[in-house]
Amino acid sequence: MPAPGATSGPALSVAASATTPKWLVISQVYGGGGNSGATLKNDFIELYNGSIVDVSLDGWSVQYASSGGSTWQVTPLSGVIKSGQYRMVRESQGAGGTVAVIADDSGSIMMSGTAGKVALVNSTDALTGTCPTAVIDFVGFGTAANCFEGSAPTSTLSNTTAAIRKLAGQQESDDNKADFATGAPTPRNSTSPLLPSLNKFAIEVDPSPASSFIGGPVTFSANATKGGVPTTLSSAQ
């Protein structure tokens, strides 16, 4: 993943692992659970695996810091998130709400209902600093967040709205403002229907030259995406 952006400071780079697939992302963030007016009892962080492989989350974590904070709280993860699968990380329960969030992993982090920062990390070591780099995915939610991917954080949330990644979790341009909308929280977990369409090839064939004499050579090339990873296919005939 490219590094999260910040409102000030030097450019950042993410320490990526060659074994980490693209498209393992944070797909939804909600911090209003159990607050006044909320239906859901819990805060949560939802993950989505749009890669073409199943991924073990053993030794991984989701982490949270306040919108301007540098202290990170950690919820360890375990088990496998399959290709096309969602995973629900349930966090703290408030006093209100009527519906409990069904979890795959559970923590006790009390998240802000309006603005904060969440990270997916392939370690259980707590991150440091206001804008850490060693992350798989990063979401700054709410306009007060001082670190984010891309041009800006998501819109500010409320007790009745979550930050929801567009295209059911499949939009990823490394820009929190562009990739997330706000709406009623819709928690999904490992029992939710798989969304595997990123595993399919979308191909547009481009012959070069566009026309040729019979028997002349023509090269066909195609740009394709599989599991969110750009793949170039070519064949000379």
C-alpha positions in Angstrom: 0.0 0.0 0.0 1.2 3.5 -0.7 1.8 5.6 2.4 -1.0 7.5 4.1 -0.8 11.3 3.5 -0.6 13.9 6.2 -1.5 17.6 6.5 2.2 18.4 7.1 5.6 16.8 7.4 7.8 14.8 5.1 6.7 12.3 2.6 6.2 8.8 4.0 6.8 5.3 2.6 5.1 2.1 3.7 7.2 -0.9 4.7 5.5 -3.4 2.4 5.9 -7.2 2.5 6.4 -9.1 -0.8 4.0 -11.7 0.6 1.2 -9.2 1.3 -1.4 -9.3 -1.4 -2.9 -6.1 -2.8 -6.5 -5.4 -2.0 -6.5 -6.5 1.7 -8.2 -3.3 2.9 -10.2 -1.7 5.7 -13.7 -1.6 4.1 -15.8 0.0 6.9 -15.3 2.0 10.1 -17.9 2.9 12.7 -17.3 4.5 16.0 -20.8 5.5 17.2 -21.8 2.1 18.6 -23.9 2.3 21.8 -24.1 6.1 21.6 -27.3 8.2 21.7 -29.4 7.5 18.6 -27.4 4.4 17.5 -29.0 1.1 16.6 -25.8 -0.9 16.9 -24.3 -1.5 20.3 -20.7 -1.7 19.2 -17.9 0.2 17.4 -16.3 -1.9 14.6 -13.6 -2.1 11.9 -14.5 -4.2 8.9 -11.9 -5.8 6.5 -12.2 -7.0 3.0 -10.0 -9.4 1.0 -10.2 -8.6 -2.7 -7.0 -10.5 -3.5 -6.9 -13.8 -5.3 -5.5 -15.7 -2.3 -6.6 -16.6 1.2 -4.6 -14.7 3.8 -3.7 -15.8 7.3 -4.2 -13.0 9.8 -2.3 -14.7 12.6 0.1 -12.1 14.1 -1.8 -9.2 12.5 -3.8 -6.5 14.1 -6.1 -3.5 13.6 -5.1 -0.4 15.5 -6.8 2.9 16.4 -5.6 6.4 17.4 -7.6 9.6 18.0 -7.8 12.1 15.2 -4.6 13.9 16.3 -3.1 11.3 18.5 0.1 9.3 18.5 -0.8 6.6 20.9 -2.2 3.4 19.2 -4.5 0.8 20.7 -4.2 -2.7 19.3 -6.7 -5.5 18.6 -4.9 -8.7 17.6 -6.4 -10.8 14.8 -6.3 -14.5 14.0 -7.5 -17.0 11.5 -7.8 -16.8 7.7 -9.7 -14.3 5.6 -10.6 -15.9 2.3 -10.5 -14.4 -1.1 -13.6 -12.2 -1.5 -14.5 -12.4 2.2 -15.3 -9.8 4.7 -14.1 -9.9 8.4 -15.7 -8.1 11.3 -13.5 -6.8 14.1 -16.0 -5.7 16.9 -14.8 -3.1 19.3 -16.2 -1.6 22.5 -19.9 -1.7 23.5 -21.7 1.4 24.5 -24.6 1.8 26.9 -27.2 2.3 24.1 -28.2 0.5 20.9 -30.3 -2.6 20.5 -28.4 -4.7 18.0 -25.0 -6.4 18.8 -22.4 -6.6 16.1 -21.6 -10.2 15.2 -17.8 -10.5 15.3 -15.0 -12.6 13.8 -12.5 -10.9 16.1 -13.2 -8.8 19.2 -11.4 -6.0 21.0 -12.3 -3.3 23.5 -11.2 -0.1 21.8 -13.5 2.9 22.4 -13.4 4.7 19.1 -14.6 8.2 18.4 -17.9 8.5 16.7 -16.8 11.4 14.5 -13.0 11.3 13.7 -10.0 9.1 14.2 -7.4 6.9 12.5 -7.4 3.2 12.0 -4.7 0.9 10.5 -4.4 -2.7 9.4 -1.0 -3.9 10.4 0.9 -7.2 9.8 2.2 -7.1 13.4 0.8 -6.8 16.9 3.4 -4.2 17.9 1.7 -0.9 18.6 2.4 1.8 16.0 4.1 5.0 16.9 3.7 8.6 15.9 0.8 10.5 14.4 1.3 9.2 10.9 2.9 5.8 11.0 4.3 4.1 7.9 4.5 0.3 8.7 0.9 -0.4 7.6 -1.0 -2.6 5.2 -3.9 -0.2 4.9 -4.8 3.1 6.6 -8.0 5.2 7.0 -8.2 8.6 8.5 -11.9 9.2 9.1 -13.5 12.6 9.9 -12.1 15.9 8.7 -10.2 16.4 12.0 -8.0 13.4 11.3 -4.4 14.6 10.8 -3.2 11.6 8.8 -4.9 9.8 5.9 -4.3 8.2 2.5 -4.4 10.5 -0.5 -5.8 14.0 -0.6 -7.9 14.1 2.5 -9.7 12.0 5.2 -13.2 10.7 4.9 -16.1 12.9 5.8 -16.9 13.3 9.5 -19.0 10.5 10.9 -21.8 10.4 13.5 -23.6 8.0 15.8 -25.7 6.9 12.8 -23.1 6.9 10.0 -20.1 4.9 9.1 -17.2 5.4 6.6 -18.0 2.7 3.9 -15.5 1.9 1.2 -17.3 2.3 -2.2 -18.1 -0.6 -4.5 -18.8 -2.8 -1.5 -15.1 -2.6 -0.5 -13.6 -2.9 -4.0 -12.7 0.7 -4.7 -9.1 1.4 -3.8 -7.3 4.4 -5.2 -5.3 5.1 -2.0 -7.4 8.2 -1.3 -9.6 8.1 1.7 -11.8 11.0 0.6 -12.4 9.5 -2.8 -12.7 5.8 -1.8 -15.1 6.2 1.1 -18.7 7.4 1.4 -20.7 7.9 4.6 -23.9 6.0 5.3 -25.8 3.8 7.8 -23.5 1.2 9.2 -23.9 -2.2 7.6 -21.5 -4.6 9.3 -20.4 -7.6 7.3 -18.5 -10.6 8.6 -17.1 -13.9 7.4 -20.6 -15.4 6.9 -21.6 -12.6 4.6 -21.8 -13.5 0.8 -18.4 -13.5 -0.8 -17.6 -10.7 -3.3 -15.1 -12.4 -5.6 -15.5 -10.4 -8.8 -12.0 -9.0 -8.5 -10.8 -12.5 -9.3 -12.1 -12.2 -12.8 -10.1 -10.8 -15.7 -11.4 -7.7 -17.5 -9.6 -7.5 -20.8 -9.5 -5.0 -23.6 -7.7 -6.2 -26.7 -5.6 -3.6 -28.7 -4.1 -4.9 -32.0 -1.0 -3.2 -33.3 -1.1 -2.2 -36.1 -4.8 -1.7 -36.2 -4.9 -3.1 -39.8 -2.5 -5.4 -41.7 -2.1 -7.2 -45.0 -3.2 -10.8 -45.0 -0.3 -12.9 -43.6 1.3 -9.9 -42.0 2.3 -9.9 -38.3 -0.1 -8.4 -35.8 0.6 -8.1 -32.1 -2.3 -8.2 -29.7 -1.9 -6.7 -26.2 -4.4 -6.5 -23.4 -4.5 -4.8 -20.0 -6.1 -6.9 -17.3 -6.7 -6.8 -13.6 -6.9 -9.9 -11.5 -7.5 -9.6 -7.8 -6.7 -5.9 -8.0 -3.2 -6.5 -9.4 -2.7 -5.0 -12.9 -1.5 -7.7 -15.3 -0.4 -7.2 -18.9 -1.1 -10.0 -21.4 0.4 -10.1 -24.8 0.5 -12.5 -27.8 2.3 -12.2 -31.1 0.7 -14.1 -34.0 
